[in-house]
Amino acid sequence: MDKNYHSVIIGAGMSGLAAGIRLAQYGKRVLILEKHHLVGGLNSFYSRLGRKFDVGLHAVTNFVRQGIKQSPLNRLLRQLRLTRELFDLCEQNSSRILVGGQALCFTNDFSHFEQQVAEQFPRRIDAFRQLVTRIRHVESHPLEPFVSARKILQEQLQCPRLEDILLLPILFYGGSREDDIDWTSFSILFCSIFLEGLARPFEGVRRILRLLTQRFRELGGERRMRCAVERIDIREQKVRGLVLQDGSYLKAEHILSSIGYVETMRLCGRGDQARASAGKLAFCESIAVLKEEPRELGWDDTIVFFEEQERFHYRQPPGLVGPSSGLLCLPNNYRYGLDRRLPEGILRITQLANADRWKAILADEGPEAYARAKREQAHALFEKAKKILHFLHPSAEAKTPQLLDLDAFTPYTFERFTGHINGAIYGTPHKVFSGQLPFVEGLQLCGTDQGYLGIIGSMLSGISIANRHLRQG
């Protein structure tokens, strides 16, 4: 092909789309390549029996109300030249963290959560407030080498239960290593979940994806779907272009990869040496469609993060699905306004999963056995969800939800459609915080493996790398 691009972006996920918009704003010739027919990557959607289901998005973190200027959300809007109204973000009702039978509630008003801590952990409230002050002063650049958030929580709080309560939502929303996360990432996620808050567009992730793709197209950006990359052409330690799977060649001055560190290294011919860095923490999710809205069943929570055991462990399970911890998301329970209601009740149940076990069923026993295991786990997760919700709302236990549809996706599903090895949603534990791969000029990472987390964080990652390219010309 005779086209020569300033930047080619691999992957039309949130970070790739945001990077493309930012570069196109300055008149750069930009091409986004996506191997599937849908944009979104790890935060996309799919159709089943006339219904559209979100994948990935439970909540948009980093929500702040109108008038608060210094926030990641408003920085994102300024950089992409978009308005708040376009995102249609609706606040959560209230969410809970349940560990060993003890539950704390949080809303988008942090003082409510602080009061919960004061009531249930009166001897540790001063330590908690000191921790929050420390978190507020953390620089937004992750530290090298790794600094353990769990160790800091242990030293600061000296309360295992409170430590687990704080780690549970943060690890499920951004943990790429077992039982821990680096201190800076913990602090960023703490701010985005507790100090800022949770929200969701009424239409779900489709609203954000439609907005980003429309903006990119208006600015003259090019996008090719069902267009997979075979390898990145590197000569004399500099990017020259890409070879596509159909054999065609594209010239590019810069390449931004949003598909992950290990996956990008494979395209550079270094996949074997990088594979040991692949993440192993993956998830299985069941999506239940209910005839009733959750509130009609007495379930008014927006999200419930739960651990049934006395201590929270965030590890790859030995079986298909982790036995005791996870989260429940009830998308109906956002504040959409009196005139807007989702057409049906939705209950999403997410738990840790073992990618190797799922792939082994498919390889050793065949597609029918895999499909059967997926159906069984979908029902098992649904029963788990009812158990947790009935525990939190005992007065509603007599009400039986009428199930209209039930589907599930596994780590194999994620690996197949996103390319993330092991279906590891949060990628490698070893982040490339600079985004720069040291062995080659002109190739950088954006997204999860750059260390940015959440939908807002992912888009800011793409913007930050695009801005670096703009400064470099």
C-alpha positions as a printed Julia matrix, in Angstrom:
473×3 Matrix{Float64}:
   0.0     0.0    0.0
   1.26    3.48  -0.83
  -0.1     5.28   2.22
   2.37    6.55   4.79
   0.87    7.26   8.21
   2.16    9.44  11.0
   0.73    6.93  13.49
  -0.82    3.5   13.26
  -2.7     2.35  16.36
  -3.14   -1.36  16.97
  -6.45   -2.04  18.67
  -9.68   -0.02  18.73
 -10.18   -0.18  22.47
 -10.72    2.84  24.72
  -7.05    3.86  24.81
  -6.55    3.35  21.07
  -9.62    5.39  20.15
  -8.67    8.22  22.53
  -5.11    8.3   21.17
  -6.45    8.41  17.63
  -8.74   11.34  18.43
  -5.94   13.3   20.07
  -3.55   12.82  17.15
  -6.23   13.57  14.57
  -7.07   16.82  16.36
  -3.65   18.09  15.28
  -4.0    17.04  11.69
  -1.92   13.87  11.91
  -2.65   11.05   9.51
  -3.84    8.28  11.81
  -5.02    4.75  11.18
  -6.58    2.43  13.78
  -6.42   -1.29  13.05
  -8.85   -3.68  14.76
  -8.94   -7.41  14.13
 -12.61   -7.8   15.09
 -15.83   -6.33  13.76
 -16.57   -4.38  16.97
 -14.61   -1.64  18.71
 -14.04   -1.54  22.47
 -11.55   -4.31  23.14
 -11.88   -5.27  26.8
 -14.87   -2.92  27.16
 -17.24   -3.82  24.37
 -20.66   -5.46  23.92
 -22.28   -8.36  22.12
 -25.76   -9.34  20.94
 -27.76  -12.4   21.95
 -31.42  -13.1   21.15
 -32.06   -9.47  20.32
 -30.44   -8.17  23.5
 -27.15   -6.29  23.81
 -24.88   -7.1   26.74
 -21.94   -5.05  27.99
 -18.58   -6.78  28.36
 -16.15   -5.32  30.86
 -18.02   -2.19  31.93
 -19.61   -2.47  35.38
 -19.08    1.18  36.18
 -17.2     4.21  34.94
 -14.94    5.2   37.83
 -13.54    8.73  38.37
 -17.03   10.26  38.33
 -17.26   13.79  39.72
 -20.2    16.14  39.73
 -20.44   19.32  37.68
 -18.19   22.12  38.91
 -15.26   20.07  40.17
 -12.43   21.11  37.85
  -9.37   19.15  38.94
 -10.27   15.56  38.1
  -9.29   12.86  35.59
 -12.77   13.0   34.04
 -12.59   16.72  33.31
  -8.99   16.43  32.09
 -10.2    13.77  29.65
 -13.07   15.96  28.42
 -10.73   18.91  27.87
  -8.21   16.84  25.94
 -10.82   15.24  23.67
 -12.88   18.48  23.47
 -16.07   16.77  24.56
 -18.81   17.76  27.0
 -20.06   15.93  30.07
 -23.54   15.71  28.59
 -22.29   13.58  25.71
 -21.16   10.81  28.1
 -24.56   10.79  29.86
 -23.02    9.56  33.12
 -25.59    8.6   35.75
 -24.47    8.14  39.35
 -24.63    4.89  41.28
 -27.29    4.38  43.92
 -25.04    2.78  46.57
 -22.64   -0.14  46.62
 -21.32   -2.51  49.27
 -18.21   -4.39  50.26
 -18.9    -7.64  52.1
 -16.09   -9.59  53.79
 -16.71  -12.49  56.13
 -20.29  -11.39  56.82
 -19.36   -7.76  57.56
 -20.6    -5.16  55.05
 -19.72   -1.52  54.45
 -21.74    0.71  52.13
 -20.3     3.45  49.92
 -21.81    6.06  47.6
 -20.37    8.91  45.56
 -20.26   10.92  48.78
 -17.01    9.86  50.46
 -18.14   11.13  53.88
 -20.72    8.34  53.91
 -18.03    5.68  53.54
 -15.84    7.4   56.13
 -18.76    7.34  58.56
 -19.22    3.61  57.92
 -15.57    3.01  58.78
 -15.9     5.13  61.92
 -18.94    3.16  63.09
 -17.61   -0.32  62.37
 -13.92    0.27  63.11
 -13.93    3.03  65.75
 -10.41    2.23  66.95
  -8.99    2.46  63.43
 -10.73    5.57  62.11
  -7.79    7.87  62.85
  -5.43    5.5   61.05
  -7.88    5.34  58.15
  -8.04    9.13  57.89
  -4.26    9.32  57.94
  -4.18    6.74  55.15
  -6.6     8.81  53.05
  -4.44   11.91  53.53
  -1.42    9.92  52.42
  -3.31    8.64  49.36
  -4.33   12.17  48.34
  -0.67   13.19  48.14
   0.54   10.28  46.03
   1.98   11.33  42.68
   0.13    9.85  39.72
   3.25    8.14  38.39
   3.78    4.55  39.6
   6.92    3.86  41.55
   9.84    1.74  40.44
  10.57   -0.76  41.79
   7.27   -2.28  42.95
   5.98   -0.95  46.29
   3.43   -3.22  47.99
   0.09   -1.6   48.8
  -0.8    -4.52  51.06
   2.31   -3.95  53.15
   1.51   -0.25  53.56
  -2.08   -1.06  54.54
  -0.87   -3.6   57.1
   1.5    -1.08  58.66
  -0.93    1.83  58.56
  -4.19    0.17  59.6
  -3.11   -2.85  61.67
  -6.55   -4.31  61.0
  -6.76   -7.3   58.61
 -10.52   -6.96  58.07
 -10.37   -3.28  57.09
  -7.32   -4.02  54.94
  -9.3    -6.67  53.04
 -12.34   -4.41  52.67
 -10.24   -1.73  50.98
  -8.35   -4.16  48.75
 -11.36   -6.17  47.55
 -12.89   -3.65  45.09
  -9.52   -2.26  44.05
  -8.04   -5.63  43.1
 -11.19   -6.72  41.27
 -11.11   -3.43  39.33
  -7.42   -3.38  38.51
  -5.34   -6.13  40.11
  -2.94   -7.86  37.73
  -0.94   -9.71  40.4
  -2.02  -12.1   43.1
  -3.04  -10.66  46.49
  -1.39   -7.27  45.95
  -1.06   -4.15  43.8
   1.56   -1.43  43.62
   0.98    1.45  46.0
   0.53    4.15  43.37
  -2.03    2.1   41.42
  -3.86    1.36  44.67
  -3.98    5.07  45.47
  -5.23    6.0   41.99
  -7.98    3.37  42.16
  -8.91    4.34  45.72
  -9.41    7.91  44.55
 -11.32    6.86  41.44
 -13.72    4.53  43.32
 -14.15    6.08  46.76
 -13.13    9.75  46.58
 -14.63   10.36  43.13
 -17.23    7.69  42.43
 -19.07    5.35  40.09
 -21.43    6.11  37.22
 -22.79    4.54  34.03
 -24.29    5.81  30.78
 -27.92    4.76  30.38
 -26.98    2.9   27.18
 -23.92    1.34  28.78
 -20.59    1.07  27.02
 -22.15    1.53  23.57
 -22.73    5.22  24.34
 -19.02    5.84  24.97
 -17.85    3.75  22.02
 -20.24    5.45  19.62
 -19.1     8.87  20.85
 -15.41    8.05  20.43
 -15.72    6.46  16.99
 -17.89    9.32  15.72
 -15.41   11.91  17.01
 -12.47   10.08  15.41
 -14.26    9.87  12.08
 -15.24   13.57  12.15
 -11.58   14.49  12.58
 -10.58   12.53   9.49
  -9.15    9.46  11.22
  -9.15    6.14   9.39
 -10.26    2.86  10.9
 -10.07   -0.64   9.46
 -12.04   -3.44  11.07
 -11.33   -7.16  10.69
  -7.76   -6.17   9.95
  -5.22   -8.09  12.02
  -1.5    -7.36  12.29
   0.92  -10.2   11.53
   4.11   -8.48  12.64
   5.73   -5.12  13.27
   8.56   -4.3   10.88
  11.62   -3.23  12.9
  14.92   -2.46  11.23
  18.0    -0.9   12.83
  16.05   -0.62  16.1
  13.42    1.63  14.53
   9.83    1.03  13.5
   9.33    1.06   9.73
   5.8    -0.27   9.39
   3.51   -3.26   9.79
   2.76   -6.43   7.91
  -0.93   -7.34   7.97
  -2.27  -10.88   8.02
  -3.42  -10.53   4.42
   0.21   -9.89   3.44
  -0.09   -6.16   2.77
   2.34   -3.64   4.21
   1.76   -0.27   5.89
   4.41    2.39   6.46
   4.27    4.27   9.76
   6.47    6.73  11.62
   4.96    5.76  14.97
   3.07    2.73  16.22
   0.9     2.77  19.34
  -0.11   -0.63  20.59
  -3.09   -0.94  22.91
  -3.25   -4.75  22.81
  -0.93   -5.47  25.75
   2.78   -5.88  26.44
   3.1    -9.62  25.81
   0.87   -9.47  22.76
   2.89   -6.55  21.31
   6.17   -8.34  21.93
   4.84  -11.28  19.93
   4.31   -8.98  16.95
   7.94   -7.88  17.34
   9.18  -11.48  17.21
   9.93  -11.53  20.94
   6.87  -13.4   22.13
   8.76  -16.33  23.66
  10.84  -14.17  25.98
   7.81  -12.08  26.97
   5.33  -14.92  27.52
   6.63  -15.57  31.03
   5.34  -12.08  31.91
   1.78  -12.9   30.87
  -0.86  -12.33  33.53
  -2.75  -15.29  34.98
  -5.65  -13.53  36.68
  -8.78  -13.98  34.6
 -12.52  -13.91  35.17
 -15.71  -15.77  34.4
 -18.91  -13.77  34.21
 -22.55  -14.78  34.13
 -25.21  -12.36  32.88
 -28.77  -13.02  34.02
 -31.77  -11.34  32.42
 -34.69  -11.04  34.85
 -38.35  -10.32  34.29
 -38.34   -8.0   37.29
 -36.13   -5.04  38.06
 -33.76   -5.82  40.95
 -35.47   -3.2   43.14
 -38.76   -5.08  42.76
 -36.97   -8.06  44.3
 -35.69   -5.92  47.17
 -32.16   -5.62  45.71
 -31.22   -1.93  45.67
 -27.42   -2.16  45.56
 -25.56   -1.0   42.45
 -22.46   -3.18  42.94
 -21.61   -5.7   45.65
 -18.0    -6.79  46.14
 -17.94   -9.94  48.26
 -15.65  -12.38  50.02
 -17.44  -15.15  51.89
 -14.38  -16.31  53.87
 -12.85  -14.5   56.83
  -9.87  -13.3   54.73
  -9.83  -12.08  51.15
  -7.55  -13.92  48.72
  -7.13  -12.7   45.17
  -5.49  -15.62  43.38
  -5.84  -17.86  40.36
  -8.26  -20.57  41.55
  -7.4   -24.28  41.18
 -10.85  -25.0   39.71
 -12.75  -23.41  36.85
 -14.01  -20.55  39.02
 -12.9   -19.09  42.34
 -15.05  -20.38  45.18
 -15.6   -17.46  47.52
 -14.99  -13.92  46.19
 -16.31  -11.81  43.35
 -18.65   -9.0   42.53
 -22.28   -8.48  41.55
 -23.35   -5.63  39.3
 -26.97   -4.54  38.94
 -27.02   -2.02  36.04
 -30.67   -1.09  36.72
 -29.61    0.52  39.99
 -28.05    3.7   38.64
 -29.81    7.06  38.87
 -31.04    7.36  35.3
 -33.98    9.59  36.17
 -37.67    8.86  36.58
 -38.37    8.78  32.84
 -35.67    6.22  31.96
 -35.67    2.55  32.91
 -33.81   -0.39  31.43
 -36.28   -2.69  29.63
 -35.39   -5.75  31.73
 -33.61   -6.59  34.96
 -29.91   -7.39  34.63
 -27.64   -9.13  37.12
 -23.96   -9.63  36.3
 -21.85  -11.97  38.45
 -18.06  -11.97  38.12
 -15.57  -14.31  39.81
 -11.92  -15.23  39.31
 -11.33  -18.08  36.89
  -8.57  -20.43  35.74
  -7.87  -19.95  32.02
  -5.83  -23.16  31.73
  -8.69  -25.25  33.11
 -11.21  -23.73  30.7
  -8.95  -24.22  27.69
  -8.17  -27.78  28.77
 -11.86  -28.71  28.69
 -12.12  -27.41  25.13
  -8.91  -29.12  24.0
  -9.41  -32.47  25.76
 -13.18  -32.92  25.75
 -14.38  -30.79  22.85
 -16.8   -27.89  22.22
 -19.86  -29.66  23.65
 -18.16  -30.29  26.98
 -16.94  -26.7   27.07
 -20.44  -25.37  26.33
 -21.9   -27.63  29.02
 -19.33  -26.44  31.58
 -20.11  -22.84  30.69
 -23.85  -23.39  31.2
 -23.25  -25.12  34.52
 -21.01  -22.32  35.76
 -23.5   -19.69  34.61
 -26.19  -21.28  36.76
 -23.77  -21.77  39.66
 -22.79  -18.08  39.56
 -26.45  -17.07  39.44
 -27.19  -19.16  42.53
 -24.17  -17.61  44.24
 -25.5   -14.14  43.45
 -28.91  -14.9   44.91
 -27.28  -16.26  48.05
 -25.23  -13.08  48.54
 -28.16  -10.76  47.83
 -30.49  -12.68  50.12
 -27.89  -12.42  52.88
 -27.72   -8.65  52.42
 -31.5    -8.3   52.02
 -33.1   -11.02  54.19
 -36.56   -9.48  53.91
 -36.46  -10.13  50.15
 -35.52  -13.8   50.39
 -39.06  -14.99  49.72
 -39.13  -13.26  46.33
 -38.01  -15.54  43.52
 -36.55  -13.87  40.41
 -37.95  -15.03  37.07
 -35.03  -15.84  34.8
 -35.55  -14.9   31.13
 -32.06  -15.58  29.82
 -28.66  -16.58  31.15
 -25.32  -16.37  29.39
 -21.68  -16.53  30.43
 -18.23  -15.79  29.12
 -14.96  -17.34  30.26
 -11.23  -16.54  30.05
 -11.19  -18.41  26.75
 -13.86  -16.01  25.45
 -11.71  -13.02  26.4
  -8.57  -14.54  24.88
 -10.34  -15.4   21.65
 -11.89  -11.97  21.11
  -9.26   -9.66  22.6
  -6.03  -11.58  22.07
  -5.06  -11.19  25.73
  -3.11  -14.33  26.63
  -4.88  -16.33  29.37
  -7.8   -13.94  29.08
  -5.98  -11.74  31.61
  -8.13   -8.62  31.67
  -5.56   -6.51  33.5
  -2.61   -7.82  31.52
   0.88   -8.42  32.82
   1.82   -7.69  36.45
   4.97   -6.01  35.11
   3.73   -2.7   33.73
   5.61   -0.48  31.28
   4.75    2.81  32.98
   6.65    4.95  30.48
   4.9     3.24  27.58
   8.25    3.01  25.8
   9.64   -0.36  24.72
  13.41    0.15  25.11
  14.62   -2.0   22.23
  12.92   -0.03  19.46
  12.28    3.58  18.53
   8.79    4.58  17.46
   6.82    1.86  19.27
   4.93    2.56  22.47
   2.24    0.95  24.6
  -0.97    2.55  25.78
  -3.77    1.17  27.91
  -3.76   -1.44  30.65
  -0.13   -2.53  30.4
   1.04    1.06  30.64
  -0.45    0.93  34.13
  -3.58    3.03  33.56
  -6.77    1.48  34.95
 -10.48    1.84  34.32
 -12.28    3.36  31.35
 -11.27    6.95  32.12
  -7.71    5.84  32.91
  -7.48    3.83  29.72
  -8.5     6.81  27.6
  -6.06    9.07  29.47
  -3.32    6.56  28.74
  -3.95    6.87  25.01
  -4.04   10.65  25.31
  -0.75   10.78  27.25
   1.09    8.72  24.63
  -0.45   10.75  21.79
   0.63   13.98  23.48
   4.18   12.63  23.69
   4.16   11.98  19.96
   2.82   15.47  19.31
   5.64   17.03  21.33
   8.13   14.97  19.36
   6.61   16.13  16.08
